[in-house]
Amino acid sequence: MAKTNKRRASLQELPGKTGSAAACAGCHPLLALVAEGKHELSGEGEDRVEQEPERAPGIDCCAVCAGDCATEVLCAGCATVVYCSEQHRDEDASNHGQVCDTLRLMRAAEALPALNGDIDGKAELQQESATDQPSAYQGTADGFRVPAAAAGAATAGGEAAEGAVAPEGWAAVMPAKFQAVFGGVAGEVAEEGAAAAADGAEEKAEHPRKKARKAPTDGAAGAHTAKASAAAKADSADAQLLLAAQLADRTAELTYVYTAAQALLAGPAAKVAAAAGRSGRALQLVVLGAAEDAELADLAAWQVVAAALDTDVRIVFVGPQVPERLAGMGAQYGRVAMRFVQATYDEMSGGRVAGVDPSSLDSAATVFLAFNPGFTCPDYDWSATLDAIAARSAGGRGGAGAGAVLVVATNTRVEALMDCELLLERGWRPAGGAEHNPYTSLQARQSGTLANDLYRKNAWLVAYQHVGQQEEAEEGGRDGRRRRRRAARSGGPRGAAGRVARALLDTLKKPFKGLMRRR
């Protein structure tokens, strides 16, 4: 079999940043870290997909050869991935086996009762003043806390056991009810289930006479007890799955807010936020490509950012997918002022949007946020927006000082590396390598293009700073080449691993761009 997508998987396993490699101890399996890029096509399959990019291997055609299936052969474990023959199903077992359990649990969760129901007003526009809010914002209405406050509570009083590691990411901010499935007793429940299964197997292997001696005097009562115990375990498993699915669903909404807070507490974005606080100005965030089912899913939750930084925040949500009901409107949530613009950033900053004064966007205390932007996806063209941000960066600096800060969250590490290469060519310098995001969505998703390709929203995080015209002018010289090499090294794994990653990325680029379109 050809190794195009196998190479893609290997990029995740290179030494370097290992934050995404460690599974959460005691997590429900539905919330376990997903294996990225585990779909592998045969040479025949690659050729078919290249000729017909709309094919989705494993979804509407064979997962291995991308051919039509006269008779569909499904995976027996998850009943999700499609093959044209048992032979191809067996050939794909090593790759599919790494995602099969997750897919099975995803389907089981979908069959359970509705996860959260509709929360009235969650995404509705509100006009609230600071006087309507508590003196100190503590977190969302359903109990997710502010990161800084949560960290303080975890260390207060010295109650933690000596040598214990303070919780990070979602574990530090989520409501207590979710501890049972995220770093709590979920692992113990799973172990008990495995032990029960082992006991059942041992019981079947026992000699009939020994089994008879151990049986209760009242056989009917014993059978009833066994059935009741099995039913209780099934109910417990369903309850655990439902709770895990509820947590995954909620973090899929809150990941944008908490990822923004995380980025603003470290790196170049934190410097901008600190400068805004010292000067008494509001920090301005520009959320690029905002959409109702993503960045706009829970408007009130953006107060988490202001509370974590203890500063006033202005947020401009801009993008063609901003809904009509919000377009052109403003809102106030505590210390967070919002504006919604249905346009691209270059249209807005160029004065081509009615009712928006471009000069109001010129605050020096601005951080740009892009969540899964698809900079390298052929379906989108970000050139005009990136040019407009670069022009604003150069104009605001007057040729000196720090450039604009752009924080990019991507679903996979491969996408992070590809975005890094594109942004380097446009004068952006990464502040470090692609980091695992502790506030990634916990909801596993299946690609609409490759059935074995699972991912999480906003799993990887990179902060960039625009280097400015002066440095760009030197790019052609020896110093410029050295600087470019240093920047490229900082954008991915270092040393020998970095060279391997960049070589693999070059071979990967063409097929991957064609296969990522419908993610």
N, C-alpha and C positions, 0 to 999 in steps of 0.2 A: 504494500500500500504506500502511496505517496505520503510525504511527511509534512506537508504544508502546515496543517493545523496542529500537528504534533509539535512542530517548532514553536508555534504560537504558545502552546501550553508550557514549553520549557522555559520561556521567558519568565514565568511566574516562579520558577524554582531556582533561579540563580542566587548565589549568596549575596548578601547585602542586607537590605532592610527586611527584617523577619517579622514585623508586627502582624502581618496578615497570616502568618504560617501557624500560629498557635491557636488551637481551638479553645473555646471558652469552657472551662471545667464546670461540669454540672449543667450545661445548657441543654435545652430540649433539642433533639436532632433537627427539627425544622429551622432552628436558629443557628445551627452550626455553620461555620465558614464554608462557602461554596468553592468548589474547584473550578477555576477559570479556564476557559479555552480548551475543553476536553473533546471537541469534535474533530474527527479525522476523516477526510474523504479519500477515496481511492483516486488514482490518476484519471480514471474514466469519469469519476464524479466531479473532479476539478474542471475537467474539460467541459462537461455539461453545464456546470454552473457559470463558467466563463461565457459560454455561448448563450445561456438563458439565465441571466442574473436574478430573475424573479422566482426561480426554484428555491424551495426551502427544504433542504435535506432533513429527513426524519420527521417532517411535518406534513408535507404534501407529496413527498417522493421518498425513495429509499435513502436512509441515513448514510449509507456507504457509497453507493454508485450514483446517487441522485437520479436514478431511473424511475420510470413509472412502475407502479406496483399492480400487476394483474390481480394478485391476491395479497392483501396486506398481512404482513407478519408483525405482530406487536411484541414489544418486550413483555414477558410474563410478569415481571416485578412491578412496573409502574403503569403498564398498559398505555403508554404515552408515545414512545418513539416507534416510528414505522420503518419496516424493512421490506425488501422485495423477496427475500428468501431467508430460510433458517441459517443458511451458510453465512450470509452477510450479518445476520444478527449475532452469530457466534464470533465472527471476526471482529465485531465492534464491542465485544463483551468487556475488554480491558478498559476501554475509554468510558463506555456507558456505565459500567459498574461504579464509577466514581461519582455519578450524579443520580443514579437510579433511586436510591432511598429518598433523596431530597425531592425528586419529582413525584414519587409516590405520596409523600407527606403533603406536598403542595396540593395534589388532587384530593386527598382525604380532607384537608382543611377546607377546600372549596365546597365539599359536600356537607359540611357542618352548618348549623344555623348561622344567620348573618352575624358578621363579626362585631360591628359596632353600632349599626343602625345610623340613622341620620342625626347629627348633632345640630340643632337649630342654630343658625347664624354663624357656624364655624367659618365659612368663607364669605359671609355677608359683609358688606361695607358698613362700618360703624363710625359715628362721629363722637368720640369720647375725649374729654379733656383730662388734663393731669389731675384735676381736683376730683374726678370721678374714680380715681384709682387708689388703692391702698398706698400708704406712705412708702412702702418698699415692696416692689414686685417680687414675689416668691417663686412663681412658676406658672405653668399652664393650669387651666381649670380642672384637668383630670390628674394633676399631681406630679407632672414632670418638673423637676426643680431647675433653678439657675445653676450652671456649672460651678461658678466661683463659690456660691453659697453652699452647694452640695459638698464641695471639697473641704470647706471650713467645718461643716457639720461632721464630716467623717473623721477629722483629726482633733476635734474639740474634746477636751476632758481626758485625753490620753487613754481612752477606753479600748483602743485596738490592741490586740495581742502583740507581744514583742516579736518583731520580724515579719508581722503581717503586712501584706501589700495593700495599700489603699485602693479602693475600686476606681476604675477609670471609665471614661466614655459612658455608655448607656447605663452600666451597672451603678454609676455614682449618682445618676439623676432620675432614674425611673421610680415610679411608685412601688411601695413595698409588695403589693400583690403580685408583681411580676417576678419577684425573686425566686418563686417556686420553679420557674422555667428558664431563668437566666442566671446561672451561677449559683443556684440554690439546690433544692431537693430533686430537681428533674433527673439528674444523673442517678440519684439513689432509686427513684421510681423505675428508671430504665433497668438498673441492675437487679432490682427485685423481680421485674418482669422476666429478665433473662434467667434468674435463679429458678423462678417458677417453671419456666419452660424446661430447664435442666431436670428439675424434680419430676416433671411429667415424663420425660424420656427415661429417667431412672426407674420410675414406677412401672412403665411398660416393660422394662427389661427384667423385672423381678420375677422370681419363680411363682407360679400360681398359688402354691401352698403358703409361701411366706406372705404373699399379698392377702390371702384369706385370713391369716392370723392377725394382720394389722388392720383389717377392715372393721368398722364400727359394728356393734351388735345389731343395730337397726340399719339395715342396708338402705332402705328408702330415705332415712334421715341423712345418711352419709352422702348419698347421691344429691340430695337437695342442697346440702351444705356446699358441696363442690360446685354445683351450678351457680349458687348464689355468690360464691367467691369469684368464680370466673366472670360473672356479670359485673361485680363490683370493680374488678380490675379493668374490664372493658370500659366501664363508665369513667373510671379514673383516667385511663389513657385518653379518652375523648375529651375529658375536661382539661387535661394538660395540653392537648393539641389545640383546643379552642383558645386557651389562654396564651399559648405561644403565637398563634395566628393573630390574636388581638394585638399583642406587643409588636409583631412584625408589621402589621397594618398601620399602627400608630406611628412607628418610627419612620415608615415610608413617607409620612406627611411631615414629621418634625425634623427629618435629616437636614433639610435646607437651612432651617433656623440654627440648629446646633452646630452644623458644619461652619456656618458663618461665624458664630461665636468662637469656635475652636480656632479658625484662621486668624481672627482678630486678637487673639490672646498670645500669639507668638509670631516671630518672623517680621518681615517688612510691613505687613498689615498692622501689626501691633504697634509699630513705631508711628504710623499715621494716626492710629487711635489715641496713642499717648500724647502726641503733639496737639491733637484737637482738644484733649482734656486740659492740657496746660494752658492753652490759649483761651479756653472758655467757649470755643466754638462747637457746634454740633458736628458729629462725624457724619459724613455723607457716604452712603452705599449706593452703587448703581448695579442693580441686578439685571444682567443681560439675558435676553431670551425668556423672560418670565412667562409662565403658563398657569392656568387655573388649577390643574391637577398636580402641580408641582410646587413652585415657590409661593403661589397664592392660595394654597390649600387651607392654611390656618393663619390668617392675618394677625390675629391677636397674639399668637405665639412669638412673633418677632420682638416682643418686649423682652424676651430672654436675652437678646443681644445687648440692649441698653442696660439691663440689670447686671449682666456679667461684666460689662465695661464701666458701669457706673457713670454713664454719660448720656447726653441727648443724642439721638440718632435720626437722621433724615434718610429715607430710602426711596429711590426712584426705581420702580419696576417698569422696565421697558422691553417691548418685544411685540412682534406681529400677533402673538397668541394671547395677549392681554384681552380678556373678555370685554364685550361691548358695555356691559353694565358697570364696569370699573373705569373704562377708558375716559381720560380727561378729568377724573375725579381725584379728590384728596381725602385723607383720613388721618385721625389722630388716635393712637393707642398709648396712653400713658406718656412716656418720654420719647415715643417713636412717631414721627410724622411721615406720612406716606403720600406718594404721588404715583399715578398709574398712567402710562403712556403707551398707546397702541401704535407702535412704530419701531423702526430699528434705531439704534443709538446714533448712527451717522445722520439719519433724517432729523432726529431730535436736536442734536448738537449743531446741525447746519441751519436751524431755523425754519425747517420745512414742516413743522407740526404746529397747527393753530393752537394758540393758548399757552404755548411753552416758550418762555424767554430763555434762549441759550445761555445768557450771562448768569442765570440762576444756578447753572451747573458748574460754575468755575471755581468752586471751593477747592482750596489746596488740600483740605482734609478729606480726600475721596479715595475709596477703595472700590474696585470693580470686581464683581463676582460672576462667574460663569459656571453653571451646573450642567454637566454633561452637554457641552455646547456642540460637539461634533465638528471641531475646527477642520479636521481632515476628511470628514464625510462628504462624498461627492454630491449629496443631496442639498447641501447648504453652502452658501458663499459668505464668509465672514470678512472678506477683504476690506470692504468699505468701513465696517465698524472698527476693525483693528487699526486702519489708517486714521480714522477720526480720533481714536483714543491716543494714538501716537502723536498726532498733531497737537492735541490738547496737552499732552505731557510735555512736549517741547516748548509750547507757548507759555504754559504755566510756570516752567522753570526759568525761562529766559536764558537757557543755555547753561545753567548751573544748578547744583543741588540734586536731590533725588527725583527719579522719574515716577510715573504712575505705577500703581501696584495693581496687579491682576491676580486673583485667586481662581484656580481652575480645579473643579472636582470632576473626575471621570469614573466610569463604571468598572473599567479594567485597567490593569497596569500597562498593557499594550497600547491602549488609547492614550494614556498619560505620556508614554514615550513618544508616540507619533505627534501629539500636540506639542510636546517640548521641541521636537525637531522643527516643526513649522514656526513656532514662536521665536526660536533662536534666529531663524532666517529673517524675522521681522524686527529684530532689535530688542527682544525681551530676554532677560537673563533669569534663569530659575534660582531661587534662593537656596535650594537643596534638591535632593532626589525626590522621587515620587514616594510620599509617605502614606502608610495605611491610615485611613480616616477612622478615629474611634467612634464617630457618630454616623457611620454609614448606615443606610437603611438595613434593617435586619430581615427584610422581605426578599427572599430569593425570587428571581425572575428568570423566565426562559426566553431566550432570544427568539424573535419572530423569523429568524433566518436559518439558524442551526439548532436542531432539537437538543443536542448535548451541551449547548453553550448556555451556562447559567451565570448570572451576575447579580450584583447588588448595586443599587443606585448610590452614587457618590462614594465609592469604595476607596478611591485614591485621591490624594490632595497634593497640589503643587502651587506654590506662590511665586509669582514673577514680578520683576521690576523692569520698567523700560530704561534702557541704558543711555538714551539720549543721542542727539545728532553728532556730537563730537566723537563719541566712541564709534558710532556707525561709520564715520568718515575714515576711521583708521582701520577698518576691517580688511582692507586689501593688503596692508603691510604685514611685516613679520610679527609685530606686536599684536596686531588684530587677529592673526591666525592663532597665535598662542592663547589669546583671550577666548577665542571661539572654542578652542579645544577644551580649555578649562571649564567653560560654561556647559559644553556638551557632556563632560564627565560628571558635572554636578547634577545633570538632568536624569541620570540613571545609575545603575550599578557601577562601581569603580574598579579600576585596575583591569585584570584579565577578564573578570566577569563583565565589566562594562564593554570591553572590546567585543566579546562574544555576543552580548545583547545587541549592540549596534549592528554587527554583521547579520545577526538573525533578523533584526528589524528590517534591514534592507531587502532581504529575500522575502520577507513576509508582506511588505507594504502593498504590493499590487493585488494579491488575492484577498487580503483582509479588507481593503477598501471596498472591494466589490461585494463582500459578504456582510458588512456591518450596516447596510442601508436601512433596514427595517427594525433595528433594535429599539 
